[in-house]
């Protein structure tokens, strides 16, 4: 048994070896054998195919001829009979005649047979008409077909046969009687049969198709197919031989390729491990999501920042843990990133696992393989310390705003007073030192203001009061404001191209700041004796204002940095031109916030033109140009005590024309009632009125604490030539004016009386916690106002409750409360004094309507502050 097994195994191995070594020969034998079998089978199929095609073609042709005959009979013959056209077998002999349907069918068959295709069509019957000599069956097939179809009309007859020496396929179907043909066949005198019924077999329609050409074409196609198959087989054998030959040559290289792949896989594993290690050691938290934004994994730092482990985050949306208050904003930014196919960045609060909240910066980007989205990868950074630094920076900015601006305002005010001679005539050396200190103080103030402006711009807190303004007056105002600075440098400003009547929508103060920066730079870099030219014109659809200097131009290397912060072409400590390098950056931000832009054109050695473009304002109703100060109308009330109504009207008109509000009273009772119910800044008094004795009433007022300090001007026609001035002074009478009334003297007496002194000074309350600044402002305005001061909110309320003031100068930053809290208290006073906010920070636009005017410390010069106080106290 073992021997047989070994022999079988040896034979099997030998056969296998033979096949492997002679694989091509074996394949050729198999291919030749398969080809022979295939050829025999295809020959058999060819015969069946010929028969099938012949039968299908004959069926189609007989059906087509029958349908044509039926169509001819129903649609042609029936129609023409109604028009006098005859239907007859010998129609060719008549002018108005057409063939019978049978004649039409026979002649159609003859035409098809004459086409050269070998096709023949026969129509024959057992009852032919007399004019059809060959109308009956001719051979055995026709007689058999006629007999068979009469018995079974629905069963066609067919067979291969030899017809007129040609191998053909004969196919016959029953020609049945149609309803349209009954009348004709049964009524004609020469009809061989007159009892036809619908559906009777009246004859046979036969199609004779030669099959030799079809068989030949099929055989040729078979031979071509077999030849193609043989060629393909041989080509396949050749290809297999080549493949096997190459296979042996490539076999040795296959092991090398496998080894190389293993090496690449090892490197990939190493690279993956290295990336994983770097990811775990990253100072940033990282997360990876699928295409739906669900987390797949997070690194160790992410877990430390958020308190959520990797397992807890798997399957969670990427924004899991974002504070609910920030979710809507974060998702809006995420959806915007998806639409724009850009990167995602957001700072937000994160709710950690332990319930605490921290600040994080989240960044993410899409992972793609071509157009396929694989997922997202992102980082999470704890920025709580950075936010703490930002808070410290904001506190520093607040310190700069208040703690530096306030003392600098005192310093500048003191220097201005010294320069103005308040301390006496200064020597030349002292004057030079004062001027030097003043200039450097102004330089320091500009630096502080620029830093604060940059901070407001970056934080988005800069206020803009955009209103329509005519542009040329603003440009001319800027020229006037900066003329003194230009004259110090020996430079002049000139508007070379004006354009009146052009309106733009801007914040006038901010536009003035931009103009000051551009014009100041142009003057600074222009040589002495040169002029800085300003032009207003159109540029495309915008309005352009240009400032052109005659300076050295901007070096090409510096041009890309012109609008960067703290950028200067000469940044050395010994540069001849001063400046912070912030002006142009601030100007650019201001113009962009107002819907405009800033640019420049320069050529080295020839000068530079800076310009800004703004859209034109085209509203039909223009707004009014800006005013330097915005003052709330404030009219002091005067009680006019006069029984003569004509004189009372005259007095009221005089006082109203001077800006006061005059309230008439015609008798003693009315005077007493008005004084009890309302408060007045002053009163005129006729000493003889119904129900009131003037001198007695003055003694009553002097004894009443509420009326003791009220300013009284006696206007009467019953005065002595020499008034009792001493008595009047004791009773609070400012002046005794006899009728007819001297208007100038009346108004002067009222003003002096309201101010509380004979020299006409106003009373001002300065609410400021810096005592030095209080002294400076009081000294500055000493010639036109008496100042009272309050360092706290509490002191201010006490003074406002016990005394009457013509103006309140208010600092918003007080030790005990905000200065804003004093505004409602002042609004309840009667009469209500106007408020001038004089603080270290700018007033929000929304709050500016609550006060008469607002000024920023270190932005205001001594003359500007003096003019503002004088304007608001209504001094002439």
Protein Blocks (a to p, Z undefined) as FASTA:
>chain_A
ZZmmmmmmmmmmmmmmmmmmmmmmmmmmmmmmmmmmmmmmmmmmmmmmmmmmmmmmmmmm
mmmmmmmmmmmmmmmmmmmmmnopacdfklmlpmbbcddfklmmmmmmmmmmmnonopac
ddddfbdcfklmklpcfblmlmmmmmmmmmmmmlccdddddeehiacddddddddddfkl
mmmmmmpmklcbfcbcehiafbdcdddddfklmmmmmmmmmmmmmmmmmmmmmmmmmmmm
mmmmmmmmmmmmmmmmmmmmmmmmmmmmmmmmmmmmmmmmpcbdcddddfkopafbdcfk
lmmmnopafklmgopafkgoiafklmmmmmmmmmmmmmnopacddddddddfkopacddd
dddddddehjacfbdcdddddfklmmmmmmmmmmmmmmmmmmmmmmmmmmmmmmmmmmno
pnopadfklmmmmmmmmmmmmmmmmmmmmmmmmmmmmnopaccddddddfklmmmmmmmm
mmmmmmmnopacddfbgcehiacdddfklmmmmmmmmmmmmmmmpcehiacddddddehj
bccdddddfbebjafklmmmmmpghiafblcfkbfbgcehlmmmmmmmmmmmnopacddd
ddehiaccddddddddfbfbdcddddfbacdddddddddddfblklmmmmmmmmmmnopa
cdddfbfklmmmmmmmpccfbdcddfbdghiafklmmmmmmmpmklmmpccddddfkbcf
bdcfklmmmnopabdcdddddfklmmmmmmmmmnopanopacdddddfblklmmmmmmmm
mmmoccdddfbfklmmmmmmmpccfbdcddfbdfkbcfklmmmmmmmpccddddddddfb
dcdfklmmmpmbdcdehkacfklmmmmmmmmnopZZ
